[in-house]
Amino acid sequence: MAKTHYRVAARDEDSSEARMGFLEHLDELRQRLIRACIALGAGMVIAFLFVDRIADFVLAPTLRTLPPGTDLIATKPGETFSFYLNVALIGGVVLSAPFVMYQVWRFIAPGLYAKEKKLVVPFLLLTTAGTVSGVLFTHYVMFPAMMSFFAKFSSGRLRFLPRLEDTFDLYLNMLLGMVVVFQIPTLTLFLAKMRLVSARFLWRHLKEAILIIFIVAAALTPSTDPWNQTVFAAPMVALYVFSIGIAWLAGPRRGKDASVDSPKLRLVIAATVMDHARRQRRSAEASRSIRGDWSARL
């Protein structure tokens, strides 16, 4: 009895949250955006207190790959200030990422069922781990390899003097791209929960996925060395295989679904057959009565 009351209460709670109007959704979105911006601003203030250390951390892999005696140059008056401001922004995004992701979850939670709301912990863990992994892979592997390749073309007549703004823009674009790529497990979790993909489907298309991953790695890798392409593609393949495991854990169990759905399916088929037979019997009786009336009149 208590379980039935709990289920009814949970269903009523879900239906009341689903009846939120358009203006209420806008107000909820406004509140979540304000809280996320406050958290981002607080993270930027904290990061700006250590902006020199963060800037050295960001530029260290690039400076190590440059030829001896080569430094980054700034040719615009506000270029260095913009660089430090962007560094503080990156630090603020990293520090506020868990809270911002929680606000995103709180905004989409009213549209989910009670059992789906329990995914908040895996959602936060996967998004945070994906963000940190994408940043570390770009910082220590992808961007230094690209800058080292570009630095090889420095010669006596052509001196390699990269601008600070151009270098940091390239670093930031690659960083954002890899952070998105490392969110594949999170996307797979939700697709598996919505039964749009399954572990069997992902495993069946593993060869095609590896081919596409190596094509993307070849396009992103400036060098034609197959070893560098393999280094770029290996994390993506690992993410895909890891996503297969997540889809297997998040997907429905075949035995459980069969034990629940098979009797229901049988009942539906039996009811359909009985209803069809009942209609045929009624139509036959109606036709016999009509023929009896016509024979009586004749």
N, C-alpha and C positions, 0 to 999 in steps of 0.2 A: 504493500500500500504506500509505503514511504517512497519507494522507487518510482511508482506511478505519479505521485504528487510532484516529485522532483522533475520528472520528464515533462509533466504539464507546465510546471513553472518555467523550465528552461525554454519550452516551446513558446510560451507567452512572452518571455523576455526577448527571444529572437524576433517574434512577430512585431513586438512594440518597437524594437530597434529598426526593423525593416520599414516601418511606417513613417520614418523620418522624412519630413518634407524637403523640398529643394532649398528653401531658405535656411533650414536648419543644417543641411549639409554644407552650405556655403559658410555659415557661421562656425561650424566645426572645423572646416578647412582653414578659415582665417585664424582661429585660435591655435591650431597646430603649426601653421606657418610662423606665427608670432613667436611661439615657444622655440621652434627650430632656429629662427633667426637670432633670438636671445642667446641660445646655447652656442651658435656659431660665433657671435660677437664675443662671448666670454672666452671661447677657445682661442680666438684671434688675439685677445688681450694677453692671455697666458703665453701664447706662442711668441708674441712680439717681445716679451721679456727675455726670451732666449733666441732672438732672431739671428744673432751672429753665429751661434752654434748650429742652428738649423741650416743657415746659408752655407756654412762650411761643409756640413753633411751632404747637402744637395749638390754642391759643386765639386766635391772631392773626387768622385769617379771620373768626372769629365776632365779635371785637371791632370789626373794620373795618366790618361790616355793621350794627352796632347804631346807634341814633340818638345824636347827640352828647350827652355827659354820662351815658350809660348804661353801667353796669358789671354784670358777673356778681356775684351775691350768694350767700353760703353761710349757711344758716339752721340747720344741725346742727353740733354740736361736732366730730364727726370727719369732716365732709364734705370739708374741704380735705386732710386726711391721706389719706383714701380716694382723692381725685383724684390726688394725687402717686403713690400706690401703683399706681393703674391706669395712669398714664402710664409708670411704670417697667416695668409688665407689658407694655404695648404695645411699648416699646423693646426689651425682652427677646425678645418674639416675633419682631420684625423681625430682630434680630441673630442669633437662633438658628434662623430659618426654614430656611436651606439644610441645616444639620446635622440638624434634625428631619425634614425631607423625605427626607434620605439614610437615616435610620433606618427610616422608613416603607418606603422602597424595599428596604432590606436584609431587612425582615420578609416582604414579599410576593415577593421574588426566588426563594426555593426552590420556589414553585409555578409558576414560569415556565420556558419552554424556554431553551436556551442563546442562541439568536438574539434572544429577547425581552429577555434581560438586558442587551443592548447599549443599551437605551433609557434607561439611568440618566442619561446626560448630557442628552438632551432633556427628560426628566422634571424634573430639577433646574432646568434653565434656564427651562422653561415655568412651573413652579410659582412660582419666585422672581420672574420677570418679571410674572406675573399678580398676585402679592401686592403688589408695588411699584406696579404700574399702578393696581390697585384703591384703594390707599391714596392715591395722588396725585390720582386723579380725585375721590374723595370729599372730600379736604381742600381742593382748589383750585376745584372746580366745583360738586359736588352739595350739600354741606353749606352753603357760603356762600350759594348761591342760595335754599335753604330758609329760612335764618335771616333773609336780607334780606326775603323775602316775609312772614314773621311779624312783622318789625319795622315793617312799613308800617302795622300796625293800632294803633300807639302814638299816643295823642292826649292832649289836655289832661287829661281825666278818667281815662284809662286809661294808666298809665305802664308801659312794657315793661321789667320787671326779671327776666330769666330766672335761675333758680337754676343754680348750678354743676353740681349732681348731675344734674338733669334734662337740661341741655344736653349734658353729656358722655355720658350714657347714650344719647341720641339720636345723637350723633356716633359712638359706638362701635358701635351697632347698624347704622347705615348703612355704616360702615367694613367690618364683617364681611360684610354682604350683598354689597357690591360686590367684595370680595376673592373671594367664592364665584363671583360672576358672571364675573369675569375668569379663572377657571379653566376656562372652556369649551374653549379650545384643548387643554389637557391632557387633559380628558375625551374630546375628539374623537380625539386621538392614540391612546388605548387602545381606543376603540370601533372605530376604523378598523383597528388591528392585529388585533383579534379578529373583524374582518369583520362587525360588527354594523351599521355605517353605511359609506357610501361618499361620495365627492365628488359623484357623479351624484345620489345621493339628496338630499344637502343642497342642491345647486343646483336640483333639481326643486322643492323646497319653500321656495325663497328668498322668494317672495311671502308665503306664510303666515307664515314666520318674521319678516319685517319687520312684518307686521300685529300679531303677538303682541308684538313688541318695543315698538311704539308704544303698544299698550294698557298694557303694564307701565310704560312711561315716563310715560304720562298718569296712572297710579295713583300713581306715586312723586313726580311733580312737584306741588308745592302750588299753583303758579300755573296759570292757564288759558291763558297765552300759548303759542301754538304754537311760537314760537321756542325757548322754554325746554324744551319737550317734545322738540324736535328735538335740542337740545344734550344732553339726557339719553339720547336713543335712538341718537345717532350712534356712540358707542363700542360699544354692543351690536351694531349692524349691522356695524361694522368687525370685531368679534370673530367674528361669524358668517362673514363673508367670509374672514377669516383662517383660520378652522377648515376651510373648504372646501379651501383650499390645503394645509393640514396633512393632511386626509383623502386628498387626491390623492397627496401624497408618501408617506404611510404605507401606502396601500392597495396591493394586489397589482396587477401589470401584467397587462393582458388578454392581450397577446401571449404573455407568459411562461407564464401559466396555461394558455392554449389549447394551446401547444406541449407542455406536460407532461401535461395532463389528457386531451386528446383521444385519443392512442394508448391510454392506460389504459382510457378509456371504451369504445373500440372493442374492445379485447381482452376486456373484461368481457362486452360484448354477444355477441361471437363465441363465447366459452366457454359462455354461457347457451344460445345457440341449439344448439350442438353437444351439450350435455348433454341438452337437451330432445329432440333427434332421436335420441340414443342410447337414451333411456328409451322412446320410442315404438317403436323397433325391437325392443327387448327384450320389450316387452309384446306386440307382434305375434307374435314368435317363440314366446312362452309360450302365447298363445292357439292358434296352429297346432299346437303339440305336444299341447295338451289335446284339440283336436278329432281329431288323429290317434289318440290313445289310445282315445277313445270309439268311433271308427270301427273300430279293430282289435278291440275287445271285442264290438261288434255283429256 
